[in-house]
Amino acid sequence: MTRPFTGWHMTGIIVAMFGLVIAVNVLMASYAIGTFGGTVVDNSYVASQRFNDWLAEARAQRGLNWNVDATVDGDRVVIVTALAPQGPLSDAVVTVRATHPLGRLPERDLVFRSVGKGRFVSTTALPAGRWLLRVDVRHGHEDARFDDEIPA
């Protein structure tokens, strides 16, 4: 003998279904909040006012035709190579801000020393992991900003 399907059974099915949907939403929201790396800009209106200036700076930088490359050696020391069409930028000033992509580790400002022929070596090493680098190169009255990535 089978028991009849009652309203209590249907109530249980509906409660279980909505409970599962709510549980999945809470789980996904907690993952989203836990991995959010921050905002790109704090105030989009103010950023939009500077957009044309940023485009002009990008065109001027592209006109310099500089080639900047950042790598890391086995000791996690960052090496930046800065080249221009006329030769290496040996007397340039190089600064780097290293950011962990998910914000799990604090940002670090790296100081560099020139080792000649457009190569610059950081005085401190980066911890293991993936890092996003904002490389600023100033040579005379010209400056340029490059983004690079150090893989894990």
DSSP file (Angstrom, degrees, kcal/mol; ACC not computed):
  #  RESIDUE AA STRUCTURE BP1 BP2  ACC     N-H-->O    O-->H-N    N-H-->O    O-->H-N    TCO  KAPPA ALPHA  PHI   PSI    X-CA   Y-CA   Z-CA
    1    1 A M              0   0    0      0, 0.0     2,-0.3     0, 0.0     0, 0.0   0.000 360.0 360.0 360.0 130.6    0.0    0.0    0.0
    2    2 A T        -     0   0    0      1,-0.0     0, 0.0     0, 0.0     0, 0.0  -0.727 360.0-117.4-100.6 149.6    1.4    3.4   -1.0
    3    3 A R        -     0   0    0     -2,-0.3     2,-0.1     1,-0.1    -1,-0.0  -0.594  35.3-107.2 -83.2 147.6    0.8    6.6    0.9
    4    4 A P        -     0   0    0      0, 0.0     2,-0.6     0, 0.0    -1,-0.1  -0.385  30.2-108.4 -73.8 151.1   -1.1    9.4   -0.9
    5    5 A F        -     0   0    0     -2,-0.1     2,-0.2     3,-0.1     0, 0.0  -0.708  49.3-174.9 -79.3 116.8    0.7   12.5   -2.1
    6    6 A T     >  -     0   0    0     -2,-0.6     4,-1.6     1,-0.1     3,-0.3  -0.485  42.3 -97.6-110.2 177.9   -0.5   15.2    0.2
    7    7 A G  H  > S+     0   0    0      1,-0.2     4,-2.5     2,-0.2     5,-0.2   0.801 121.3  61.3 -63.5 -31.0    0.0   19.0    0.5
    8    8 A W  H  > S+     0   0    0      2,-0.2     4,-2.2     1,-0.2    -1,-0.2   0.873 102.5  51.1 -65.7 -36.3    2.7   18.4    3.1
    9    9 A H  H  > S+     0   0    0     -3,-0.3     4,-2.2     2,-0.2    -2,-0.2   0.938 111.4  46.8 -64.0 -45.7    4.8   16.5    0.5
   10   10 A M  H  X S+     0   0    0     -4,-1.6     4,-2.5     1,-0.2    -2,-0.2   0.896 110.9  52.7 -63.7 -40.3    4.4   19.4   -2.0
   11   11 A T  H  X S+     0   0    0     -4,-2.5     4,-2.7     1,-0.2    -1,-0.2   0.914 109.0  50.1 -60.4 -43.1    5.3   21.9    0.7
   12   12 A G  H  X S+     0   0    0     -4,-2.2     4,-2.4     2,-0.2    -2,-0.2   0.899 110.5  49.2 -62.6 -41.3    8.5   19.9    1.5
   13   13 A I  H  X S+     0   0    0     -4,-2.2     4,-2.4     2,-0.2    -2,-0.2   0.923 113.4  46.1 -64.6 -44.4    9.4   19.8   -2.2
   14   14 A I  H  X S+     0   0    0     -4,-2.5     4,-2.6     2,-0.2     5,-0.3   0.918 113.6  48.6 -65.8 -44.0    8.9   23.6   -2.6
   15   15 A V  H  X S+     0   0    0     -4,-2.7     4,-2.4     1,-0.2    -1,-0.2   0.911 112.9  48.5 -62.5 -42.1   10.8   24.4    0.6
   16   16 A A  H  X S+     0   0    0     -4,-2.4     4,-2.2    -5,-0.2    -2,-0.2   0.905 111.8  49.7 -63.9 -41.6   13.7   22.1   -0.4
   17   17 A M  H  X S+     0   0    0     -4,-2.4     4,-2.2     2,-0.2    -2,-0.2   0.953 114.9  41.9 -63.5 -50.4   13.8   23.7   -3.9
   18   18 A F  H  X S+     0   0    0     -4,-2.6     4,-2.6     1,-0.2     5,-0.2   0.862 112.5  55.6 -67.1 -34.0   13.9   27.3   -2.6
   19   19 A G  H  X S+     0   0    0     -4,-2.4     4,-2.4    -5,-0.3    -1,-0.2   0.908 108.5  47.8 -62.3 -41.7   16.4   26.3    0.1
   20   20 A L  H  X S+     0   0    0     -4,-2.2     4,-2.4     2,-0.2    -2,-0.2   0.919 112.1  49.1 -65.1 -44.2   18.8   24.9   -2.5
   21   21 A V  H  X S+     0   0    0     -4,-2.2     4,-2.2     1,-0.2    -2,-0.2   0.920 113.4  46.7 -61.8 -44.1   18.5   28.0   -4.6
   22   22 A I  H  X S+     0   0    0     -4,-2.6     4,-2.5     2,-0.2    -1,-0.2   0.908 111.4  51.6 -65.7 -41.6   19.1   30.3   -1.6
   23   23 A A  H  X S+     0   0    0     -4,-2.4     4,-2.3     1,-0.2    -2,-0.2   0.912 110.8  47.5 -62.4 -43.0   22.1   28.1   -0.5
   24   24 A V  H  X S+     0   0    0     -4,-2.4     4,-2.7     2,-0.2     5,-0.2   0.910 112.0  50.5 -65.5 -41.1   23.7   28.3   -3.9
   25   25 A N  H  X S+     0   0    0     -4,-2.2     4,-2.5     2,-0.2    -2,-0.2   0.910 111.0  48.3 -62.9 -42.6   23.2   32.1   -4.1
   26   26 A V  H  X S+     0   0    0     -4,-2.5     4,-2.2     2,-0.2    -1,-0.2   0.917 112.6  49.1 -63.8 -43.0   24.7   32.6   -0.7
   27   27 A L  H  X S+     0   0    0     -4,-2.3     4,-2.1     2,-0.2    -2,-0.2   0.937 113.4  45.5 -61.5 -47.7   27.7   30.4   -1.7
   28   28 A M  H  X S+     0   0    0     -4,-2.7     4,-2.3     1,-0.2    -2,-0.2   0.882 112.6  51.0 -65.8 -38.4   28.3   32.2   -5.0
   29   29 A A  H  X S+     0   0    0     -4,-2.5     4,-2.4    -5,-0.2    -1,-0.2   0.893 109.3  50.7 -65.9 -39.0   27.9   35.7   -3.3
   30   30 A S  H  X S+     0   0    0     -4,-2.2     4,-2.2     2,-0.2    -2,-0.2   0.894 111.1  48.4 -67.8 -38.0   30.4   34.7   -0.6
   31   31 A Y  H  X S+     0   0    0     -4,-2.1     4,-1.3     2,-0.2    -2,-0.2   0.912 111.8  50.3 -64.2 -41.9   32.9   33.6   -3.3
   32   32 A A  H  < S+     0   0    0     -4,-2.3     4,-0.4     1,-0.2     3,-0.2   0.912 113.8  43.6 -63.8 -43.2   32.4   36.8   -5.3
   33   33 A I  H >< S+     0   0    0     -4,-2.4     3,-0.8     1,-0.2    -1,-0.2   0.884 111.9  54.1 -69.8 -37.9   32.9   39.0   -2.2
   34   34 A G  H 3< S+     0   0    0     -4,-2.2    -1,-0.2     1,-0.2    -2,-0.2   0.733 114.7  38.8 -70.5 -22.5   36.0   37.0   -1.1
   35   35 A T  T 3< S+     0   0    0     -4,-1.3     2,-0.4    -3,-0.2    -1,-0.2   0.308  80.5 125.4-110.7   8.5   37.8   37.3   -4.4
   36   36 A F    <   -     0   0    0     -3,-0.8     3,-0.1    -4,-0.4    66,-0.0  -0.571  44.1-161.7 -73.0 121.7   36.9   40.9   -5.3
   37   37 A G        -     0   0    0     -2,-0.4     2,-0.2     1,-0.3    -1,-0.1   0.459  44.2 -97.3 -85.8  -1.7   40.2   42.7   -5.9
   38   38 A G        -     0   0    0     64,-0.0    -1,-0.3     3,-0.0     2,-0.2  -0.588  52.3 -45.3 115.0-178.5   38.9   46.3   -5.6
   39   39 A T        -     0   0    0     -2,-0.2     3,-0.1     1,-0.1     0, 0.0  -0.532  31.9-141.4 -89.5 155.5   37.7   49.0   -7.8
   40   40 A V  S    S+     0   0    0      1,-0.4     2,-0.3    -2,-0.2    -1,-0.1   0.912  93.1   7.1 -78.4 -47.2   39.4   50.2  -11.0
   41   41 A V        -     0   0    0      1,-0.1    -1,-0.4    -3,-0.1     3,-0.2  -0.980  65.9-141.4-132.1 147.8   38.6   53.8  -10.3
   42   42 A D  S    S+     0   0    0     -2,-0.3     2,-0.4     1,-0.3    -1,-0.1   0.840  95.6  25.1 -77.4 -32.7   37.0   55.2   -7.1
   43   43 A N     >  -     0   0    0      1,-0.1     4,-2.2     2,-0.0    -1,-0.3  -0.909  64.0-167.0-136.5 106.5   34.8   57.8   -8.9
   44   44 A S  H  > S+     0   0    0     -2,-0.4     4,-2.1    -3,-0.2     5,-0.1   0.808  88.4  56.6 -66.6 -29.9   33.9   57.1  -12.5
   45   45 A Y  H  > S+     0   0    0      2,-0.2     4,-1.2     1,-0.2    -1,-0.2   0.941 109.8  44.2 -66.7 -46.2   32.6   60.6  -13.1
   46   46 A V  H  > S+     0   0    0      1,-0.2     4,-0.8     2,-0.2     3,-0.4   0.901 113.0  52.6 -64.4 -40.1   35.9   62.2  -12.2
   47   47 A A  H >< S+     0   0    0     -4,-2.2     3,-0.8     1,-0.2     4,-0.4   0.878 104.6  55.8 -63.2 -36.9   37.8   59.5  -14.2
   48   48 A S  H >< S+     0   0    0     -4,-2.1     3,-0.6     1,-0.2     4,-0.4   0.801 100.7  59.0 -66.6 -27.2   35.6   60.3  -17.3
   49   49 A Q  H 3< S+     0   0    0     -4,-1.2    -1,-0.2    -3,-0.4     4,-0.2   0.775 110.0  42.8 -70.5 -25.7   36.7   64.0  -17.0
   50   50 A R  T <X S+     0   0    0     -4,-0.8     4,-2.3    -3,-0.8    -1,-0.2   0.400  85.4 100.8 -97.4   0.4   40.4   62.9  -17.4
   51   51 A F  H <> S+     0   0    0     -3,-0.6     4,-2.1    -4,-0.4     5,-0.2   0.897  81.4  48.1 -58.0 -46.7   39.8   60.3  -20.2
   52   52 A N  H  > S+     0   0    0     -4,-0.4     4,-2.1     1,-0.2    -1,-0.2   0.864 110.5  52.9 -64.4 -35.3   40.9   62.6  -23.0
   53   53 A D  H  > S+     0   0    0     -3,-0.2     4,-2.4     2,-0.2    -1,-0.2   0.911 108.1  51.2 -63.4 -41.3   44.1   63.5  -21.1
   54   54 A W  H  X S+     0   0    0     -4,-2.3     4,-2.2     1,-0.2    -2,-0.2   0.888 108.8  51.1 -63.6 -38.9   44.8   59.8  -20.6
   55   55 A L  H  X S+     0   0    0     -4,-2.1     4,-2.3     2,-0.2    -1,-0.2   0.911 110.0  49.4 -64.0 -41.4   44.4   59.2  -24.4
   56   56 A A  H  X S+     0   0    0     -4,-2.1     4,-2.3     2,-0.2    -2,-0.2   0.905 111.0  49.7 -64.4 -41.4   46.8   62.1  -25.1
   57   57 A E  H  X S+     0   0    0     -4,-2.4     4,-2.4     1,-0.2    -1,-0.2   0.900 110.2  50.9 -63.2 -40.2   49.4   60.6  -22.7
   58   58 A A  H  X S+     0   0    0     -4,-2.2     4,-2.5     2,-0.2    -2,-0.2   0.898 110.2  49.2 -65.1 -40.1   49.0   57.2  -24.3
   59   59 A R  H  X S+     0   0    0     -4,-2.3     4,-1.9     2,-0.2    -2,-0.2   0.918 111.9  48.9 -64.8 -42.1   49.6   58.7  -27.8
   60   60 A A  H  X S+     0   0    0     -4,-2.3     4,-0.9     2,-0.2    -2,-0.2   0.903 112.3  48.5 -63.8 -40.9   52.7   60.6  -26.5
   61   61 A Q  H >X>S+     0   0    0     -4,-2.4     4,-0.8     1,-0.2     3,-0.7   0.912 109.8  51.2 -65.3 -42.8   54.0   57.4  -24.9
   62   62 A R  H ><5S+     0   0    0     -4,-2.5     3,-0.6     1,-0.2    -1,-0.2   0.849 105.1  58.6 -62.7 -33.5   53.4   55.4  -28.0
   63   63 A G  H 3<5S+     0   0    0     -4,-1.9    -1,-0.2     1,-0.2    -2,-0.2   0.763  95.7  62.3 -67.5 -25.9   55.3   58.0  -30.0
   64   64 A L  H <<5S-     0   0    0     -4,-0.9    -1,-0.2    -3,-0.7    -2,-0.2   0.815  92.0-150.7 -67.5 -29.3   58.4   57.5  -27.8
   65   65 A N  T <<5 +     0   0    0     -4,-0.8     2,-0.2    -3,-0.6    -3,-0.1   0.851  32.1 165.9  60.5  37.4   58.6   53.9  -29.1
   66   66 A W      < -     0   0    0     -5,-0.6     2,-0.5    18,-0.1    18,-0.2  -0.569  28.5-148.9 -81.9 148.2   60.2   52.6  -25.9
   67   67 A N  E     +A   83   0A   0     16,-3.2    16,-2.7    -2,-0.2     2,-0.5  -0.970  19.0 177.8-119.0 114.7   60.3   48.9  -25.2
   68   68 A V  E     +A   82   0A   0     -2,-0.5     2,-0.4    14,-0.2    14,-0.2  -0.971   1.4 179.9-121.6 130.2   60.2   48.0  -21.5
   69   69 A D  E     -A   81   0A   0     12,-2.2    12,-2.8    -2,-0.5     2,-0.5  -0.995  10.5-159.4-133.2 134.1   60.2   44.4  -20.4
   70   70 A A  E     +A   80   0A   0     -2,-0.4     2,-0.3    10,-0.2    10,-0.2  -0.952  18.4 164.1-115.8 131.7   60.1   43.1  -16.8
   71   71 A T  E     -A   79   0A   0      8,-2.7     8,-3.0    -2,-0.5     2,-0.4  -0.831  26.8-132.3-132.9 173.0   61.2   39.6  -15.8
   72   72 A V  E     -A   78   0A   0     -2,-0.3     6,-0.2     6,-0.2     2,-0.1  -0.991  15.5-144.2-130.7 139.9   62.1   37.8  -12.6
   73   73 A D    >   -     0   0    0      4,-2.1     3,-1.9    -2,-0.4     6,-0.0  -0.235  42.6 -82.2 -92.0-172.6   65.1   35.6  -11.9
   74   74 A G  T 3  S+     0   0    0      1,-0.3    -1,-0.1     2,-0.1    -2,-0.0   0.745 129.7  54.1 -63.8 -25.1   65.3   32.5   -9.8
   75   75 A D  T 3  S-     0   0    0      2,-0.1    -1,-0.3    50,-0.0     3,-0.1   0.298 118.8-110.1 -91.0   9.8   65.7   34.6   -6.6
   76   76 A R    <   +     0   0    0     -3,-1.9    50,-3.0     1,-0.3     2,-0.4   0.725  68.6 149.3  66.9  25.0   62.5   36.5   -7.4
   77   77 A V  E     - B   0 125A   0     48,-0.2    -4,-2.1    46,-0.0     2,-0.4  -0.765  47.2-125.0 -86.3 132.9   64.5   39.7   -8.1
   78   78 A V  E     -A   72   0A   0     46,-0.6    44,-2.5    -2,-0.4     2,-0.5  -0.639  22.7-164.5 -84.1 132.8   62.8   41.8  -10.8
   79   79 A I  E     -AB  71 121A   0     -8,-3.0    -8,-2.7    -2,-0.4     2,-0.5  -0.978   2.6-166.3-118.7 123.4   64.8   42.8  -13.8
   80   80 A V  E     -AB  70 120A   0     40,-2.8    40,-2.8    -2,-0.5     2,-0.5  -0.937   3.5-162.5-112.7 129.8   63.6   45.6  -16.0
   81   81 A T  E     -AB  69 119A   0    -12,-2.8   -12,-2.2    -2,-0.5     2,-0.5  -0.959   7.2-170.1-111.7 124.0   65.1   46.2  -19.5
   82   82 A A  E     +A   68   0A   0     36,-3.0     7,-2.3    -2,-0.5     2,-0.4  -0.957   9.8 173.1-120.6 116.6   64.4   49.6  -21.0
   83   83 A L  E     -AC  67  88A   0    -16,-2.7   -16,-3.2    -2,-0.5    -2,-0.0  -0.948  11.6-169.9-125.4 143.8   65.2   50.2  -24.6
   84   84 A A  E >   - C   0  87A   0      3,-2.4     3,-1.7    -2,-0.4   -18,-0.1  -0.805  42.6-102.3-120.0 165.5   64.6   53.2  -27.0
   85   85 A P  T 3  S+     0   0    0      0, 0.0   -20,-0.1     0, 0.0   -19,-0.1   0.834 124.2  51.6 -57.9 -31.2   65.1   53.4  -30.8
   86   86 A Q  T 3  S-     0   0    0      1,-0.3    -3,-0.0    -3,-0.0     0, 0.0   0.515 127.4 -79.4 -85.1  -4.0   68.3   55.3  -30.2
   87   87 A G  E <  S-C   84   0A   0     -3,-1.7    -3,-2.4    31,-0.0    -1,-0.3  -0.821  73.3 -20.1 137.2-174.6   69.6   52.7  -27.7
   88   88 A P  E     -C   83   0A   0      0, 0.0     2,-1.3     0, 0.0    -5,-0.2  -0.324  51.5-129.5 -67.4 147.7   69.3   51.5  -24.1
   89   89 A L    >   +     0   0    0     -7,-2.3     3,-1.4     1,-0.2    27,-0.1  -0.532  46.4 156.7 -92.6  66.0   67.9   53.9  -21.5
   90   90 A S  T 3   +     0   0    0     -2,-1.3    26,-0.2     1,-0.3    -1,-0.2   0.815  69.2  47.0 -67.4 -32.6   70.8   53.4  -19.1
   91   91 A D  T 3  S+     0   0    0     -3,-0.2    49,-0.3     2,-0.1    -1,-0.3   0.145  88.2 120.0 -97.3  20.8   70.4   56.7  -17.2
   92   92 A A    <   -     0   0    0     -3,-1.4     2,-0.5    47,-0.1    47,-0.2  -0.342  64.5-123.3 -77.9 163.5   66.7   56.4  -16.7
   93   93 A V  E     -E  138   0B   0     45,-2.8    45,-2.4    -2,-0.1     2,-0.5  -0.958  29.0-166.0-108.6 122.6   64.9   56.3  -13.4
   94   94 A V  E     +E  137   0B   0     -2,-0.5    18,-0.6    43,-0.2     2,-0.4  -0.932  11.5 173.1-115.2 128.1   62.8   53.1  -13.0
   95   95 A T  E     -EF 136 111B   0     41,-2.3    41,-3.1    -2,-0.5     2,-0.4  -0.980   9.3-165.7-129.2 147.2   60.2   52.7  -10.3
   96   96 A V  E     -EF 135 110B   0     14,-1.3    14,-3.1    -2,-0.4     2,-0.6  -0.996  12.9-158.8-135.7 135.8   57.7   49.8  -10.0
   97   97 A R  E     -EF 134 109B   0     37,-1.8    37,-2.0    -2,-0.4     2,-0.5  -0.972  17.6-156.9-110.9 118.2   54.6   49.2   -8.0
   98   98 A A  E     -EF 133 108B   0     10,-3.4    10,-2.5    -2,-0.6     2,-0.4  -0.833  10.9-173.0 -99.2 128.7   53.9   45.5   -7.6
   99   99 A T  E     -E  132   0B   0     33,-3.0    33,-3.1    -2,-0.5     8,-0.1  -0.972  25.3-128.0-124.2 133.4   50.3   44.5   -6.8
  100  100 A H    >   -     0   0    0      5,-0.6     3,-1.6    -2,-0.4    31,-0.2  -0.672  27.4-128.5 -76.0 132.6   48.9   41.1   -6.0
  101  101 A P  T 3  S+     0   0    0      0, 0.0    -1,-0.1     0, 0.0    30,-0.1   0.802 104.6  34.5 -58.6 -33.1   46.0   40.5   -8.4
  102  102 A L  T 3  S-     0   0    0    -66,-0.0   -64,-0.0    -3,-0.0    -2,-0.0   0.340 109.6-115.5-104.8   8.0   43.5   39.5   -5.8
  103  103 A G  S <  S+     0   0    0     -3,-1.6     4,-0.1     2,-0.1   -67,-0.0   0.669  75.7 130.2  73.0  16.2   44.7   41.9   -3.1
  104  104 A R  S    S+     0   0    0      2,-0.1    -1,-0.1   -69,-0.1   -67,-0.0   0.799  71.5  40.3 -74.0 -27.1   45.8   39.0   -0.8
  105  105 A L  S    S-     0   0    0      1,-0.0    -5,-0.6     3,-0.0    -2,-0.1  -0.907  98.6-100.8-118.4 149.6   49.2   40.6   -0.2
  106  106 A P        -     0   0    0      0, 0.0    -2,-0.1     0, 0.0    -8,-0.0  -0.268  43.1 -95.2 -69.0 155.3   49.9   44.3    0.2
  107  107 A E        -     0   0    0     -8,-0.1     2,-0.4    -4,-0.1    -8,-0.2  -0.303  40.5-153.2 -63.7 152.4   51.2   46.4   -2.6
  108  108 A R  E     -F   98   0B   0    -10,-2.5   -10,-3.4    -3,-0.1     2,-0.6  -0.996  10.5-146.1-133.7 136.2   55.0   46.9   -2.8
  109  109 A D  E     -F   97   0B   0     -2,-0.4     2,-0.4   -12,-0.2   -12,-0.2  -0.902  22.6-152.0 -98.1 124.7   57.1   49.7   -4.2
  110  110 A L  E     -F   96   0B   0    -14,-3.1   -14,-1.3    -2,-0.6     2,-0.4  -0.797   2.1-148.3-101.8 139.3   60.3   48.4   -5.7
  111  111 A V  E     -F   95   0B   0     -2,-0.4    12,-2.6   -16,-0.1    13,-0.4  -0.854  17.8-157.1-104.4 140.2   63.5   50.4   -5.9
  112  112 A F  E     -D  122   0A   0    -18,-0.6     2,-0.4    -2,-0.4    10,-0.2  -0.857  11.4-158.0-121.9 151.7   65.9   49.7   -8.8
  113  113 A R  E     -D  121   0A   0      8,-2.3     8,-2.6    -2,-0.3     2,-0.3  -0.968  28.7-114.2-123.5 145.3   69.6   50.2   -9.5
  114  114 A S  E     -D  120   0A   0     -2,-0.4     6,-0.2     6,-0.2     3,-0.1  -0.574  25.0-178.4 -79.8 137.0   71.1   50.3  -13.0
  115  115 A V  E     -     0   0A   0      4,-2.8     5,-0.2     1,-0.3    -1,-0.1   0.171  54.8 -96.9-115.8  13.5   73.4   47.6  -14.1
  116  116 A G  E >  S+D  119   0A   0      3,-0.6     3,-1.6   -26,-0.2    -1,-0.3   0.045  96.9  59.8  94.1 159.5   74.2   49.1  -17.5
  117  117 A K  T 3  S-     0   0    0      1,-0.3   -28,-0.1   -29,-0.1     3,-0.1   0.813 128.9 -56.3  53.4  38.1   72.9   48.7  -21.0
  118  118 A G  T 3  S+     0   0    0      1,-0.2   -36,-3.0   -30,-0.2     2,-0.4   0.628 104.9 130.0  76.2  13.4   69.3   49.6  -20.1
  119  119 A R  E <   -BD  81 116A   0     -3,-1.6    -4,-2.8   -38,-0.2    -3,-0.6  -0.865  34.3-173.3-105.9 136.0   69.0   46.9  -17.4
  120  120 A F  E     -BD  80 114A   0    -40,-2.8   -40,-2.8    -2,-0.4     2,-0.4  -0.982   6.7-158.0-128.7 138.1   67.7   47.7  -13.9
  121  121 A V  E     -BD  79 113A   0     -8,-2.6    -8,-2.3    -2,-0.4   -42,-0.2  -0.952  20.6-120.4-121.0 134.4   67.6   45.2  -11.0
  122  122 A S  E     - D   0 112A   0    -44,-2.5   -10,-0.2    -2,-0.4   -12,-0.0  -0.407  10.6-139.8 -71.6 148.1   65.4   45.6   -8.0
  123  123 A T  E    S+     0   0A   0    -12,-2.6     2,-0.3    -2,-0.1    -1,-0.1   0.641  87.6  43.1 -82.8 -14.6   67.0   45.9   -4.6
  124  124 A T  E    S-     0   0A   0    -13,-0.4   -46,-0.6   -46,-0.1     2,-0.2  -0.924  83.2-121.9-128.3 156.0   64.4   43.6   -3.0
  125  125 A A  E     -B   77   0A   0     -2,-0.3   -48,-0.2   -48,-0.2   -49,-0.1  -0.605  21.4-120.9 -95.2 156.1   62.8   40.4   -4.1
  126  126 A L        -     0   0    0    -50,-3.0     3,-0.1    -2,-0.2     5,-0.0  -0.720  31.2-110.4 -89.8 144.1   59.1   39.7   -4.7
  127  127 A P        -     0   0    0      0, 0.0    -1,-0.1     0, 0.0   -51,-0.0  -0.290  50.2 -79.6 -64.6 161.3   57.4   36.9   -2.7
  128  128 A A  S    S+     0   0    0      2,-0.0     2,-0.2     3,-0.0    24,-0.1  -0.243  90.0  61.5 -60.8 150.5   56.3   33.9   -4.7
  129  129 A G  S    S-     0   0    0     23,-0.2     2,-0.3    22,-0.2    -3,-0.0  -0.653  91.2 -43.1 124.4-179.6   53.1   34.1   -6.6
  130  130 A R        -     0   0    0     -2,-0.2     2,-0.4    22,-0.1    22,-0.1  -0.679  55.2-175.0 -87.1 135.8   51.6   36.1   -9.5
  131  131 A W  E     - G   0 150B   0     19,-2.5    19,-3.2    -2,-0.3     2,-0.5  -0.989  21.1-143.0-134.5 141.7   52.2   39.9   -9.5
  132  132 A L  E     -EG  99 149B   0    -33,-3.1   -33,-3.0    -2,-0.4     2,-0.4  -0.902  24.4-153.7-100.1 131.3   51.0   42.8  -11.6
  133  133 A L  E     -EG  98 148B   0     15,-3.2    15,-2.3    -2,-0.5     2,-0.7  -0.899  16.5-162.2-113.5 133.6   53.6   45.4  -12.2
  134  134 A R  E     -EG  97 147B   0    -37,-2.0   -37,-1.8    -2,-0.4     2,-0.6  -0.936  22.0-163.6-108.2 103.8   53.1   49.1  -13.0
  135  135 A V  E     -EG  96 146B   0     11,-3.2    11,-3.0    -2,-0.7     2,-0.5  -0.806   6.6-167.5 -98.1 120.6   56.5   50.2  -14.4
  136  136 A D  E     -EG  95 145B   0    -41,-3.1   -41,-2.3    -2,-0.6     2,-0.5  -0.934   4.4-172.4-107.9 126.3   57.3   53.9  -14.5
  137  137 A V  E     -EG  94 144B   0      7,-2.8     7,-2.4    -2,-0.5     2,-0.5  -0.978   2.8-173.2-121.6 125.2   60.3   54.9  -16.6
  138  138 A R  E     +EG  93 143B   0    -45,-2.4   -45,-2.8    -2,-0.5     2,-0.4  -0.978   7.1 173.0-120.7 124.6   61.6   58.5  -16.6
  139  139 A H  E >   - G   0 142B   0      3,-3.0     3,-1.9    -2,-0.5     2,-0.3  -0.934  65.4 -48.0-133.1 108.6   64.3   59.5  -19.0
  140  140 A G  T 3  S-     0   0    0     -2,-0.4   -47,-0.1   -49,-0.3     0, 0.0  -0.527 121.9 -23.3  65.5-126.7   65.1   63.2  -19.1
  141  141 A H  T 3  S+     0   0    0     -2,-0.3     2,-0.4    -3,-0.1    -1,-0.3   0.367 123.5  88.2 -97.0   4.5   61.9   65.1  -19.4
  142  142 A E  E <   +G  139   0B   0     -3,-1.9    -3,-3.0   -78,-0.0     2,-0.3  -0.811  52.6 178.2-104.2 142.9   60.0   62.1  -20.9
  143  143 A D  E     -G  138   0B   0     -2,-0.4     2,-0.3    -5,-0.2    -5,-0.2  -0.984   6.5-172.9-141.7 156.2   58.3   59.5  -19.0
  144  144 A A  E     -G  137   0B   0     -7,-2.4    -7,-2.8    -2,-0.3     2,-0.4  -0.980  13.3-144.5-146.4 154.1   56.2   56.4  -19.8
  145  145 A R  E     -G  136   0B   0     -2,-0.3     2,-0.4    -9,-0.2    -9,-0.2  -0.984  18.1-177.1-125.9 131.2   54.2   53.9  -17.8
  146  146 A F  E     -G  135   0B   0    -11,-3.0   -11,-3.2    -2,-0.4     2,-0.4  -0.944  16.8-143.2-127.6 147.7   54.0   50.2  -18.7
  147  147 A D  E     +G  134   0B   0     -2,-0.4     2,-0.3   -13,-0.2   -13,-0.2  -0.929  28.0 164.4-109.6 135.3   52.0   47.3  -17.2
  148  148 A D  E     -G  133   0B   0    -15,-2.3   -15,-3.2    -2,-0.4     2,-0.4  -0.897  24.8-133.8-142.2 170.4   53.5   43.9  -17.0
  149  149 A E  E     -G  132   0B   0     -2,-0.3   -17,-0.2   -17,-0.2   -79,-0.1  -0.993   0.9-154.1-134.7 137.0   52.8   40.6  -15.2
  150  150 A I  E     -G  131   0B   0    -19,-3.2   -19,-2.5    -2,-0.4   -79,-0.1  -0.948  27.9-139.2-105.1 113.4   55.1   38.3  -13.3
  151  151 A P              0   0    0      0, 0.0   -22,-0.2     0, 0.0   -19,-0.0  -0.222 360.0 360.0 -70.5 164.8   53.5   34.8  -13.4
  152  152 A A              0   0    0    -24,-0.1   -23,-0.2   -22,-0.1   -22,-0.1   0.488 360.0 360.0 -66.1 360.0   53.4   32.5  -10.4
